[in-house]
Amino acid sequence: MINKSNEFIRRILNFPAIRPSETVCLSSLVASLIQLGQTICEFKSRTFYTNKKNVRNSIRLIEDILIVLKEIPNGASRFASSSIVSLSEIHFIFQKFHFLLNDCSREDSRIWILAKSEDVSCQFKMLARAVAVALDVLPLEEMDVSVEGREVVEFVRNQAVKLKFEVEMDDGRMQLNVLKILDLLEDGIVPESCDLKRVLDYLGIKRWSACNREVKFLDNEMLLEGNTEEKRDMGILSSLMGFMIYCRGTLFEVLDNGASRQINGGSTNVDQVIRFLNLDDFRCPITLEIMSDPVTIASGHTYDRSSILKWFRAGNSTCPKTGERLTSIDLVPNLALKVLIKQYFSANGIPFVETGTRNRDAVRFVGSSTVANEQAMKLLASFLVGRLVAGTMEQQNKAAFEIRLLTKTSIFNRSCLVEAGAIPPLLNLVTSRDSSCQENVMATLLNLSKNSKCKSTIVGNGGLFLILDVLKGGLKMEARQHAAGTLFYLTSVEEYRKMMGDNPEFIPSLLELLRNGTDRGKKNALVTIFGLLMRPENHWRVIAAGLVPLVVNLLKSFEREDLITDSLAVLSTLSERLDGAMAVLYAGALPIIVNVLSSCNSRASKEYCVSLLLALCINGGADAVPVLVKNSSLMGPLYSLLAEGNSKASKKASTLIRILHEYNEKTSSGLITPVFIEDQFINVW
């Protein structure tokens, strides 16, 4: 009966208590109350850095109530119904106490609990008063509670009313210190390190990883707050975020053991869960695509928001999976699943694109950032660049690591660091013989290369060929794959595509990473090659380098859906030209492509398969069409795509079906036309 609500999805200082069932028997209710009360009392062994007195008083109240609960006799009673009403209310209050105490003892939200001290003390006070009311109507005489027990109840009731639950003096003083520091940051004034340390010491934040946990908590709260209408706490969350990031970057010289795990986002327990999951666990039952915004409907099944809304707008009021008629069409965000999807994608190097909402980078500092936050980022950027230029090797590596984190998701942070002059000293460290430093620098350059202004600064300072050196001989595979990813963003500029294509080392180095790299390295190599193919002159270069047979062979071994899609995209682009189409055909790709089309669930992969097959029929008809006509497994997937309507894939599927039918009719009538003229199909889509 104890509420097992998933802490993973419950927002802090929200208490989704559930009242016990009206049909519960008295003995079961009392037993559950005792168990819940004992669980609450176990919080005495936890460390509380704020609200210490409020916590002590609350636990003492629960302990005294437990004395009475243990005196209630087992078995049925003619007064059970009235007793159950009162005890159910106490059970409801106990649940809220449990949530509140858990929030106050969390390891990742200490600065937030301090900032919300007034609200927290009010919650303790309201729950204590609610206990007093519930005890006041508890029918003790009918429940055969002893006289001593009734006296204890009376004492507890009086205490619950008289006890003062308020912001403690030390908490209030430290809260004022935080506000003073935020004022300094807002004015662009560097706060004293001793003042920052005083706050962190008070909260027991003594290591980099502990500070980073606070940052991640605030970041998640900002995202959740952004989904609310009022956005009441967005301002203070943003300011505290700037405060904690500034502390993380300036106060801690050493990265402790928890740092490397936290940069990738998950705890050990979450990593173990992810290890047993695969992409099929994240597919929408309607579209079979990976869900970007999973929501749960009244039947308990989860769908992607866009697909289930389309289902409802079509006039359906049933669950698509079970056919059950729904009593409500309300959608409940499945935050736990969404976070798992993000963590799975992050762990496997797959970009996660959110649909239905604006890009996370775009919204992070639009309408949500405060002046204190922005100024903190500017001050921190200046501090970190100074460390890159004049720090020791350890300080340079730490600064590169911090900049890596700052540039990972925020456009504003990237701009601050570029304005502070971070790129030239970062490029100076690319050739570092410290593998960790080189990796951090390359990951940072990868993040910065997403910014259009950064691209010219990187290339203008000789970065293109420094990155090539890392791609060829980086000290760690991670540095090499970051180098390939950086080159991908640079390929968005025509001038840089030409520079890379004209240099005889870029394409062979990418192929080597594609051949022997990790999955993430292979992905970065594939997308960079795809970027280079935007320049037609690079087509013959990648073909001459031996890309096509390499990709075709890898396509047979790939299990990750995104790698299959990227491989098909590269082959499809090459097949748009005659020399590319012939290279794909000679590599024996046709049966592999047909097999992917028949077996994959990804819409993008299916579209690339159809585009690729159509291009092969047009540019290499004599070698492609007779083989495809004989393949009985091809027509089913093509007709399935044809049924989807007006998508590009369905139009291309229609054209491909027509080509195959025409060839079949001509061969069956004795009129064999082995070559197809490209112009015949040039305007069909």
C-alpha positions as CSV (number, residue, x, y, z in Angstrom):
1,M,0.0,0.0,0.0
2,I,3.0,2.3,0.3
3,N,3.2,4.6,-2.7
4,K,5.8,3.2,-5.1
5,S,5.7,6.2,-7.4
6,N,8.7,6.4,-9.7
7,E,11.1,9.0,-8.4
8,F,12.5,9.2,-11.9
9,I,9.4,11.1,-13.1
10,R,8.2,12.9,-10.0
11,R,9.2,16.6,-9.9
12,I,10.8,17.7,-6.7
13,L,8.4,19.2,-4.0
14,N,5.4,17.6,-5.7
15,F,3.7,15.0,-3.6
16,P,1.5,12.6,-5.7
17,A,0.1,10.8,-2.6
18,I,-2.7,8.3,-3.2
19,R,-5.5,7.6,-0.7
20,P,-5.9,4.0,0.3
21,S,-8.8,2.1,-1.3
22,E,-12.2,2.4,0.5
23,T,-12.4,-1.3,0.6
24,V,-9.2,-1.8,2.6
25,C,-9.6,-3.7,5.8
26,L,-8.6,-2.0,9.1
27,S,-5.8,-4.4,10.0
28,S,-4.2,-4.0,6.5
29,L,-4.4,-0.2,6.8
30,V,-2.8,-0.1,10.2
31,A,0.0,-2.5,9.1
32,S,0.7,-0.3,6.1
33,L,0.7,2.8,8.2
34,I,3.2,1.3,10.7
35,Q,5.4,0.2,7.8
36,L,5.2,3.7,6.2
37,G,5.9,5.4,9.5
38,Q,8.9,3.2,10.2
39,T,10.2,4.0,6.7
40,I,9.9,7.7,7.5
41,C,11.7,7.3,10.8
42,E,14.6,5.8,9.0
43,F,15.3,9.2,7.6
44,K,17.0,10.0,11.0
45,S,20.1,8.3,9.6
46,R,20.3,10.5,6.5
47,T,22.2,13.8,6.3
48,F,20.2,17.0,5.9
49,Y,22.1,20.2,5.1
50,T,19.0,22.4,5.4
51,N,15.7,22.3,7.3
52,K,17.3,20.2,10.0
53,K,15.0,21.4,12.8
54,N,11.9,20.9,10.7
55,V,13.0,17.4,9.8
56,R,13.7,16.5,13.5
57,N,10.3,17.8,14.6
58,S,8.5,15.9,11.8
59,I,10.1,12.6,12.5
60,R,9.4,13.0,16.2
61,L,5.7,13.5,15.4
62,I,5.7,10.3,13.3
63,E,7.5,8.3,16.0
64,D,4.9,9.4,18.6
65,I,2.0,8.4,16.3
66,L,3.6,5.0,15.7
67,I,3.3,4.4,19.5
68,V,-0.5,4.7,19.2
69,L,-0.8,2.8,15.9
70,K,0.9,-0.2,17.4
71,E,-1.7,-0.3,20.2
72,I,-4.6,-0.6,17.8
73,P,-5.9,-4.2,18.1
74,N,-6.0,-6.4,15.1
75,G,-9.2,-7.9,13.7
76,A,-12.6,-6.5,12.7
77,S,-14.4,-3.8,14.6
78,R,-18.0,-2.5,14.4
79,F,-16.5,1.0,14.2
80,A,-14.0,0.0,11.4
81,S,-15.6,2.3,8.8
82,S,-15.1,5.5,10.8
83,S,-11.7,4.4,11.9
84,I,-10.6,3.7,8.3
85,V,-11.6,7.2,7.1
86,S,-9.4,8.8,9.8
87,L,-6.5,6.4,9.3
88,S,-6.7,6.7,5.5
89,E,-6.2,10.5,6.0
90,I,-3.1,9.9,8.2
91,H,-1.8,7.4,5.6
92,F,-2.2,10.1,2.9
93,I,-0.3,12.6,5.1
94,F,2.4,10.1,5.8
95,Q,3.0,9.7,2.1
96,K,3.5,13.4,1.7
97,F,5.9,13.5,4.6
98,H,7.9,10.7,3.0
99,F,8.1,12.6,-0.3
100,L,9.1,15.8,1.5
101,L,11.8,14.2,3.6
102,N,13.2,12.4,0.5
103,D,13.4,15.7,-1.4
104,C,15.2,17.4,1.5
105,S,17.8,14.7,1.7
106,R,18.5,14.3,-2.0
107,E,22.1,14.6,-3.1
108,D,21.5,16.6,-6.2
109,S,19.1,19.3,-5.2
110,R,20.7,21.0,-2.2
111,I,21.0,24.5,-3.6
112,W,17.4,24.3,-4.8
113,I,16.0,23.2,-1.5
114,L,17.9,26.0,0.1
115,A,16.5,28.5,-2.4
116,K,13.0,27.1,-1.7
117,S,13.4,27.2,2.1
118,E,10.2,29.2,2.7
119,D,8.1,26.8,0.6
120,V,9.7,23.8,2.3
121,S,9.0,25.1,5.8
122,C,5.4,25.9,4.8
123,Q,5.0,22.3,3.6
124,F,6.2,20.9,6.9
125,K,3.9,23.2,8.8
126,M,0.8,22.3,6.6
127,L,1.5,18.6,7.0
128,A,1.9,18.9,10.8
129,R,-1.4,20.8,11.0
130,A,-3.1,18.2,8.8
131,V,-1.8,15.5,11.2
132,A,-3.4,17.4,14.1
133,V,-6.8,17.6,12.3
134,A,-6.7,13.8,11.4
135,L,-5.9,12.9,15.0
136,D,-8.6,15.1,16.3
137,V,-11.3,13.0,14.5
138,L,-9.7,9.6,15.2
139,P,-12.2,7.5,17.2
140,L,-9.8,6.2,19.8
141,E,-12.4,5.1,22.3
142,E,-14.1,2.9,19.8
143,M,-10.8,1.5,18.7
144,D,-10.0,0.2,22.2
145,V,-6.8,2.3,22.5
146,S,-5.5,2.5,26.1
147,V,-5.7,5.6,28.2
148,E,-2.0,6.1,27.9
149,G,-2.3,5.9,24.1
150,R,-5.0,8.5,24.1
151,E,-2.8,10.8,26.2
152,V,0.0,10.3,23.6
153,V,-2.4,11.3,20.8
154,E,-3.5,14.4,22.7
155,F,0.2,15.3,23.3
156,V,1.1,14.8,19.6
157,R,-2.0,16.8,18.5
158,N,-1.0,19.7,20.7
159,Q,2.6,19.5,19.5
160,A,1.6,19.5,15.9
161,V,-0.2,22.8,16.4
162,K,2.3,24.5,18.6
163,L,5.6,23.5,16.9
164,K,7.1,26.3,14.8
165,F,8.0,25.2,11.3
166,E,9.9,28.0,9.8
167,V,13.1,28.9,7.9
168,E,16.0,28.2,10.2
169,M,18.4,31.1,10.9
170,D,21.4,29.5,9.3
171,D,19.4,28.6,6.2
172,G,18.1,32.1,5.9
173,R,21.6,33.6,6.3
174,M,23.0,31.3,3.6
175,Q,20.1,32.0,1.3
176,L,20.9,35.7,1.6
177,N,24.5,35.0,0.7
178,V,23.4,33.2,-2.5
179,L,21.3,36.2,-3.5
180,K,24.2,38.6,-2.9
181,I,26.4,36.5,-5.1
182,L,23.7,36.4,-7.8
183,D,23.6,40.2,-7.6
184,L,27.3,40.4,-8.2
185,L,27.1,38.0,-11.1
186,E,24.3,40.1,-12.6
187,D,26.5,43.2,-12.4
188,G,29.4,41.3,-14.1
189,I,31.5,41.4,-11.0
190,V,33.7,38.3,-10.2
191,P,32.6,37.0,-6.7
192,E,35.1,36.1,-4.1
193,S,36.1,32.4,-4.1
194,C,35.8,32.3,-0.4
195,D,32.1,33.4,-0.6
196,L,31.4,30.7,-3.1
197,K,33.1,28.0,-1.0
198,R,31.2,29.1,2.1
199,V,27.9,28.3,0.3
200,L,29.1,25.0,-1.1
201,D,30.6,23.9,2.2
202,Y,27.3,24.7,4.0
203,L,25.6,22.4,1.5
204,G,28.2,19.7,1.8
205,I,29.3,20.1,-1.9
206,K,33.0,19.3,-1.7
207,R,33.7,17.6,-5.0
208,W,33.4,18.3,-8.7
209,S,31.0,15.5,-9.2
210,A,28.7,16.7,-6.4
211,C,28.6,20.2,-7.9
212,N,27.9,18.7,-11.4
213,R,25.0,16.7,-10.0
214,E,23.4,20.0,-8.8
215,V,23.9,21.4,-12.3
216,K,22.3,18.5,-14.0
217,F,19.3,18.6,-11.6
218,L,18.8,22.3,-12.3
219,D,19.1,21.7,-16.0
220,N,16.4,19.0,-15.9
221,E,14.1,21.2,-13.7
222,M,14.4,24.0,-16.3
223,L,13.4,21.7,-19.0
224,L,10.4,20.5,-17.0
225,E,9.5,24.0,-15.9
226,G,9.6,25.0,-19.6
227,N,6.7,22.7,-20.2
228,T,4.5,24.4,-17.7
229,E,2.3,27.4,-18.5
230,E,3.3,29.6,-15.6
231,K,7.0,29.0,-15.6
232,R,7.0,30.5,-12.1
233,D,10.4,29.2,-11.1
234,M,12.3,29.6,-14.4
235,G,14.1,32.7,-13.3
236,I,15.5,31.5,-10.1
237,L,16.4,28.1,-11.7
238,S,18.3,29.9,-14.4
239,S,20.2,32.1,-12.0
240,L,21.1,29.1,-9.7
241,M,22.2,27.2,-12.8
242,G,24.7,30.0,-13.7
243,F,25.8,30.1,-10.0
244,M,26.5,26.4,-9.9
245,I,28.2,26.2,-13.3
246,Y,30.5,29.1,-12.3
247,C,31.4,27.3,-9.1
248,R,32.0,24.0,-10.9
249,G,34.4,25.7,-13.4
250,T,36.3,27.9,-11.0
251,L,36.5,26.2,-7.6
252,F,37.4,22.6,-8.4
253,E,41.0,22.0,-9.6
254,V,40.6,18.2,-9.6
255,L,38.0,16.0,-11.4
256,D,37.1,13.2,-9.0
257,N,36.2,9.6,-9.9
258,G,32.5,10.5,-10.6
259,A,33.3,13.1,-13.3
260,S,34.0,10.8,-16.3
261,R,30.7,8.9,-15.7
262,Q,28.7,12.1,-15.3
263,I,29.8,13.6,-18.6
264,N,28.0,10.9,-20.5
265,G,24.9,11.4,-18.5
266,G,24.0,8.2,-16.6
267,S,24.4,6.4,-13.3
268,T,25.6,2.9,-13.1
269,N,22.1,1.6,-12.5
270,V,20.8,3.3,-15.6
271,D,23.7,2.1,-17.7
272,Q,22.8,-1.5,-16.6
273,V,19.2,-1.0,-17.7
274,I,20.2,0.5,-21.0
275,R,22.5,-2.5,-21.7
276,F,19.4,-4.8,-21.9
277,L,17.4,-2.5,-24.2
278,N,17.4,-2.1,-28.0
279,L,15.8,0.3,-30.5
280,D,12.7,-1.9,-30.8
281,D,11.8,-1.0,-27.2
282,F,11.5,2.6,-28.2
283,R,9.3,2.3,-31.3
284,C,5.8,3.8,-31.6
285,P,3.3,0.9,-32.2
286,I,1.6,3.0,-34.9
287,T,4.5,4.2,-37.0
288,L,7.2,1.8,-35.9
289,E,9.5,4.8,-35.7
290,I,11.6,5.7,-32.6
291,M,9.5,7.9,-30.3
292,S,10.8,11.4,-29.7
293,D,7.9,12.5,-27.5
294,P,6.4,9.4,-25.9
295,V,3.0,9.8,-24.2
296,T,0.8,7.3,-22.4
297,I,-3.0,7.1,-23.0
298,A,-5.8,5.8,-20.8
299,S,-5.3,2.2,-21.8
300,G,-1.8,2.3,-20.4
301,H,0.0,1.9,-23.8
302,T,2.6,4.4,-25.0
303,Y,2.8,6.1,-28.4
304,D,4.6,9.0,-30.0
305,R,2.6,12.2,-29.4
306,S,2.3,13.1,-33.1
307,S,1.1,9.7,-34.2
308,I,-1.5,9.2,-31.5
309,L,-2.8,12.8,-32.0
310,K,-3.2,12.0,-35.7
311,W,-5.1,8.8,-34.7
312,F,-7.5,10.8,-32.4
313,R,-8.0,13.6,-35.0
314,A,-9.1,11.0,-37.5
315,G,-12.1,10.4,-35.2
316,N,-10.8,7.3,-33.4
317,S,-11.5,6.9,-29.7
318,T,-9.9,3.5,-29.2
319,C,-6.4,2.3,-28.3
320,P,-4.7,1.4,-31.6
321,K,-2.9,-1.5,-30.0
322,T,-5.8,-3.2,-28.1
323,G,-8.9,-1.8,-29.7
324,E,-10.1,-0.9,-26.2
325,R,-12.6,2.0,-26.1
326,L,-11.0,4.9,-24.2
327,T,-12.8,6.8,-21.4
328,S,-10.4,9.8,-22.0
329,I,-8.1,10.9,-24.7
330,D,-5.8,12.8,-22.3
331,L,-2.1,12.3,-23.0
332,V,0.4,11.8,-20.1
333,P,4.0,12.5,-21.0
334,N,6.1,9.3,-20.4
335,L,9.2,11.2,-19.0
336,A,10.9,8.1,-17.8
337,L,10.8,6.5,-21.2
338,K,11.9,9.7,-22.9
339,V,15.0,10.0,-20.6
340,L,15.8,6.3,-21.3
341,I,15.6,6.9,-25.1
342,K,17.9,10.0,-24.7
343,Q,20.4,8.1,-22.6
344,Y,20.4,5.1,-25.0
345,F,21.0,7.4,-27.9
346,S,23.7,9.3,-26.0
347,A,25.5,6.1,-25.0
348,N,25.5,4.9,-28.6
349,G,26.4,8.2,-30.3
350,I,23.0,8.6,-32.0
351,P,21.6,12.2,-32.2
352,F,18.2,12.6,-30.5
353,V,15.9,14.9,-32.4
354,E,12.9,16.2,-30.5
355,T,9.7,16.8,-32.5
356,G,6.7,18.8,-31.4
357,T,9.0,21.2,-29.4
358,R,11.7,23.6,-30.4
359,N,15.2,22.4,-30.5
360,R,16.7,22.1,-27.0
361,D,19.7,24.3,-28.0
362,A,17.3,27.0,-29.2
363,V,15.1,27.1,-26.2
364,R,17.8,26.9,-23.5
365,F,18.4,30.6,-23.5
366,V,15.3,32.0,-25.2
367,G,12.9,33.6,-22.6
368,S,14.4,31.5,-19.8
369,S,17.9,32.8,-19.1
370,T,18.4,35.5,-16.5
371,V,21.1,38.3,-16.6
372,A,22.8,36.6,-13.7
373,N,23.1,33.3,-15.7
374,E,24.4,35.0,-18.8
375,Q,26.9,37.1,-17.0
376,A,28.1,34.1,-15.1
377,M,28.7,32.3,-18.4
378,K,30.7,35.3,-19.7
379,L,32.8,35.5,-16.6
380,L,33.4,31.8,-16.6
381,A,34.4,31.8,-20.3
382,S,37.0,34.5,-19.6
383,F,38.4,32.5,-16.7
384,L,38.6,29.2,-18.6
385,V,40.3,30.8,-21.7
386,G,42.8,32.3,-19.3
387,R,43.5,28.8,-18.0
388,L,44.0,27.5,-21.5
389,V,46.5,30.2,-22.3
390,A,48.6,30.4,-19.1
391,G,47.6,27.4,-16.9
392,T,49.6,24.3,-16.1
393,M,49.0,21.2,-18.1
394,E,46.5,19.9,-15.5
395,Q,44.7,23.3,-15.5
396,Q,44.6,23.4,-19.3
397,N,43.1,19.9,-19.4
398,K,40.5,20.8,-16.7
399,A,39.6,24.0,-18.6
400,A,39.2,22.0,-21.9
401,F,36.9,19.6,-20.0
402,E,34.8,22.4,-18.6
403,I,34.5,24.0,-22.0
404,R,33.5,20.7,-23.5
405,L,30.6,20.5,-21.1
406,L,29.6,24.1,-21.6
407,T,29.6,23.8,-25.4
408,K,27.7,20.5,-25.5
409,T,24.2,21.8,-25.6
410,S,24.1,25.6,-25.4
411,I,24.4,28.0,-28.3
412,F,24.8,30.9,-25.9
413,N,27.8,29.2,-24.1
414,R,29.4,28.6,-27.5
415,S,29.1,32.3,-28.4
416,C,30.5,33.4,-25.0
417,L,33.6,31.2,-25.5
418,V,34.2,32.3,-29.1
419,E,34.0,35.9,-28.0
420,A,36.4,35.2,-25.2
421,G,38.9,33.8,-27.7
422,A,38.8,30.1,-26.9
423,I,39.4,28.7,-30.3
424,P,43.2,29.6,-30.9
425,P,44.4,28.2,-27.5
426,L,42.2,25.1,-28.1
427,L,43.9,24.5,-31.5
428,N,47.3,24.9,-29.8
429,L,46.4,22.0,-27.6
430,V,45.2,19.7,-30.4
431,T,48.7,18.3,-30.7
432,S,49.0,17.6,-27.0
433,R,50.6,14.4,-26.1
434,D,48.2,14.0,-23.2
435,S,45.5,11.7,-24.6
436,S,42.8,13.0,-22.2
437,C,43.5,16.6,-23.1
438,Q,43.5,15.9,-26.8
439,E,40.2,14.1,-26.5
440,N,38.6,17.0,-24.5
441,V,39.9,19.6,-27.0
442,M,38.6,17.7,-30.0
443,A,35.2,17.1,-28.4
444,T,35.1,20.9,-27.7
445,L,36.0,21.8,-31.3
446,L,33.3,19.4,-32.5
447,N,30.7,21.2,-30.3
448,L,32.0,24.7,-31.4
449,S,32.0,23.7,-35.1
450,K,28.2,23.6,-35.0
451,N,28.4,27.5,-34.8
452,S,28.7,29.2,-38.2
453,K,31.1,31.8,-36.8
454,C,33.3,29.2,-35.3
455,K,33.8,27.4,-38.6
456,S,35.7,30.3,-40.2
457,T,37.7,30.9,-37.0
458,I,38.8,27.2,-36.8
459,V,39.8,27.0,-40.5
460,G,41.4,30.5,-40.4
461,N,43.7,29.5,-37.6
462,G,44.9,26.4,-39.4
463,G,42.5,24.0,-37.7
464,L,41.5,22.0,-40.7
465,F,44.9,20.3,-41.0
466,L,45.4,20.0,-37.3
467,I,42.1,18.1,-37.2
468,L,43.3,15.9,-40.1
469,D,46.4,15.0,-38.0
470,V,44.1,13.8,-35.2
471,L,41.9,11.9,-37.6
472,K,44.9,10.0,-38.9
473,G,46.8,9.5,-35.7
474,G,44.8,10.6,-32.6
475,L,46.1,9.2,-29.3
476,K,42.7,7.7,-28.6
477,M,39.9,6.5,-30.8
478,E,37.5,9.0,-29.2
479,A,39.7,11.9,-30.4
480,R,39.7,10.5,-33.9
481,Q,35.9,10.1,-34.0
482,H,35.5,13.6,-32.6
483,A,37.8,14.8,-35.4
484,A,35.6,13.2,-38.0
485,G,32.5,14.8,-36.5
486,T,34.2,18.2,-36.6
487,L,35.0,17.7,-40.2
488,F,31.3,16.9,-40.9
489,Y,30.2,20.3,-39.6
490,L,32.9,22.0,-41.7
491,T,31.6,20.3,-44.8
492,S,28.6,22.5,-44.7
493,V,30.8,25.2,-46.2
494,E,31.5,24.7,-49.9
495,E,35.0,26.2,-49.7
496,Y,36.0,23.7,-47.0
497,R,34.4,20.8,-48.9
498,K,36.7,21.7,-51.8
499,M,39.8,22.0,-49.5
500,M,39.2,18.6,-48.0
501,G,38.4,16.9,-51.4
502,D,41.5,18.4,-53.1
503,N,43.8,17.2,-50.3
504,P,44.8,13.5,-50.9
505,E,44.7,12.6,-47.2
506,F,41.2,13.5,-46.0
507,I,39.1,10.8,-47.8
508,P,41.5,7.9,-47.2
509,S,41.7,8.8,-43.5
510,L,37.9,8.8,-43.3
511,L,37.8,5.4,-44.9
512,E,40.3,4.1,-42.4
513,L,38.1,5.2,-39.6
514,L,35.1,3.7,-41.3
515,R,37.0,0.4,-41.6
516,N,38.5,0.1,-38.1
517,G,36.7,2.6,-35.9
518,T,34.0,2.2,-33.3
519,D,30.4,2.5,-34.2
520,R,30.4,6.1,-33.3
521,G,33.6,6.7,-35.3
522,K,32.0,4.9,-38.3
523,K,28.9,7.0,-38.1
524,N,31.0,10.2,-38.0
525,A,33.0,9.0,-41.0
526,L,29.9,8.2,-43.0
527,V,28.1,11.5,-42.4
528,T,31.4,13.4,-43.2
529,I,31.7,11.5,-46.5
530,F,28.0,12.3,-47.1
531,G,28.8,16.0,-46.5
532,L,31.8,15.8,-49.0
533,L,29.5,14.3,-51.6
534,M,27.5,17.6,-51.7
535,R,30.4,18.7,-54.0
536,P,30.0,16.7,-57.2
537,E,33.8,16.8,-57.8
538,N,34.3,14.6,-54.7
539,H,32.2,11.7,-56.1
540,W,34.9,10.2,-58.2
541,R,37.4,10.7,-55.4
542,V,35.5,8.6,-52.9
543,I,34.8,5.9,-55.5
544,A,38.5,5.8,-56.5
545,A,39.5,5.5,-52.8
546,G,37.4,2.3,-52.6
547,L,34.5,3.6,-50.5
548,V,31.7,1.6,-52.3
549,P,32.8,-2.0,-51.6
550,L,33.8,-1.0,-48.1
551,V,30.3,0.4,-47.3
552,V,28.5,-2.5,-49.0
553,N,30.5,-5.0,-46.9
554,L,29.9,-3.0,-43.7
555,L,26.2,-2.8,-44.5
556,K,25.9,-6.6,-44.1
557,S,27.4,-6.4,-40.6
558,F,25.7,-3.3,-39.2
559,E,23.1,-3.8,-36.5
560,R,22.6,-0.2,-35.6
561,E,19.7,1.3,-37.5
562,D,21.3,4.8,-37.8
563,L,24.5,3.3,-39.4
564,I,22.4,1.4,-41.9
565,T,20.5,4.6,-42.8
566,D,23.7,6.6,-43.2
567,S,25.3,3.9,-45.4
568,L,22.2,3.8,-47.6
569,A,22.3,7.6,-47.9
570,V,25.9,7.6,-49.1
571,L,25.2,4.9,-51.6
572,S,22.1,6.6,-52.8
573,T,23.9,9.8,-53.4
574,L,26.6,8.1,-55.3
575,S,24.1,6.2,-57.5
576,E,22.6,9.3,-58.8
577,R,25.6,9.4,-61.2
578,L,26.5,6.7,-63.7
579,D,29.9,5.9,-62.3
580,G,28.6,5.6,-58.8
581,A,25.7,3.4,-59.8
582,M,28.0,1.0,-61.6
583,A,30.3,0.9,-58.6
584,V,27.4,0.0,-56.4
585,L,26.2,-2.7,-58.8
586,Y,29.7,-4.2,-59.2
587,A,30.0,-4.4,-55.4
588,G,27.1,-6.8,-55.3
589,A,24.8,-4.4,-53.4
590,L,21.4,-5.3,-54.9
591,P,20.5,-8.3,-52.8
592,I,21.7,-6.5,-49.6
593,I,19.6,-3.5,-50.4
594,V,16.5,-5.6,-51.1
595,N,17.0,-7.4,-47.8
596,V,17.3,-4.2,-45.9
597,L,14.1,-2.9,-47.5
598,S,12.2,-6.1,-46.5
599,S,13.5,-6.3,-43.0
600,C,14.1,-2.8,-41.6
601,N,11.6,-0.8,-39.6
602,S,13.0,2.7,-40.2
603,R,11.1,4.9,-42.6
604,A,14.3,6.8,-43.5
605,S,16.1,3.5,-44.4
606,K,13.2,2.4,-46.6
607,E,13.2,5.7,-48.4
608,Y,16.9,5.5,-49.1
609,C,16.5,1.9,-50.3
610,V,13.8,2.9,-52.8
611,S,15.8,5.9,-54.0
612,L,18.9,3.7,-54.3
613,L,17.1,1.0,-56.3
614,L,15.4,3.5,-58.6
615,A,18.8,5.2,-59.3
616,L,20.4,1.9,-60.0
617,C,17.6,1.0,-62.4
618,I,17.9,4.3,-64.2
619,N,21.7,4.5,-64.4
620,G,22.4,0.8,-64.7
621,G,19.2,-0.7,-66.0
622,A,20.7,-3.7,-67.8
623,D,22.5,-4.8,-64.7
624,A,19.8,-3.9,-62.1
625,V,16.3,-4.4,-63.5
626,P,16.5,-8.1,-64.6
627,V,17.9,-9.0,-61.1
628,L,15.1,-7.0,-59.3
629,V,12.3,-8.5,-61.5
630,K,13.3,-12.0,-60.4
631,N,13.3,-11.1,-56.7
632,S,9.9,-12.1,-55.3
633,S,10.5,-10.4,-52.0
634,L,10.8,-6.9,-53.4
635,M,7.2,-6.1,-54.5
636,G,5.6,-6.5,-51.0
637,P,7.6,-3.7,-49.4
638,L,7.2,-1.5,-52.5
639,Y,3.4,-1.8,-52.5
640,S,3.5,-1.2,-48.7
641,L,5.3,2.1,-49.3
642,L,2.9,2.9,-52.2
643,A,0.0,2.7,-49.8
644,E,1.4,5.4,-47.6
645,G,0.2,8.1,-50.0
646,N,2.0,11.2,-51.2
647,S,5.4,10.8,-49.5
648,K,8.5,10.9,-51.7
649,A,9.1,7.3,-50.9
650,S,5.7,6.2,-52.2
651,K,6.2,8.2,-55.4
652,K,9.6,6.6,-56.0
653,A,8.1,3.2,-55.2
654,S,5.4,3.8,-57.8
655,T,8.0,4.7,-60.4
656,L,10.1,1.7,-59.5
657,I,7.1,-0.7,-59.7
658,R,6.3,0.8,-63.2
659,I,9.8,0.2,-64.4
660,L,9.8,-3.4,-63.2
661,H,6.3,-4.1,-64.7
662,E,7.2,-2.6,-68.0
663,Y,10.4,-4.7,-68.2
664,N,8.4,-7.8,-67.2
665,E,5.8,-7.2,-69.9
666,K,8.4,-6.7,-72.6
667,T,10.4,-9.8,-71.8
668,S,7.3,-11.9,-71.6
669,S,6.2,-10.7,-75.1
670,G,9.7,-11.3,-76.5
671,L,10.6,-7.6,-76.7
672,I,13.7,-7.4,-74.5
673,T,14.9,-3.9,-73.8
674,P,18.0,-4.2,-71.7
675,V,18.9,-0.5,-71.4
676,F,16.7,2.2,-69.9
677,I,17.1,5.8,-71.0
678,E,17.6,8.2,-68.1
679,D,15.5,11.0,-69.6
680,Q,12.4,8.7,-69.6
681,F,12.1,9.0,-65.8
682,I,13.7,12.3,-65.1
683,N,10.6,14.2,-64.0
684,V,8.6,11.6,-62.2
685,W,9.0,13.0,-58.6
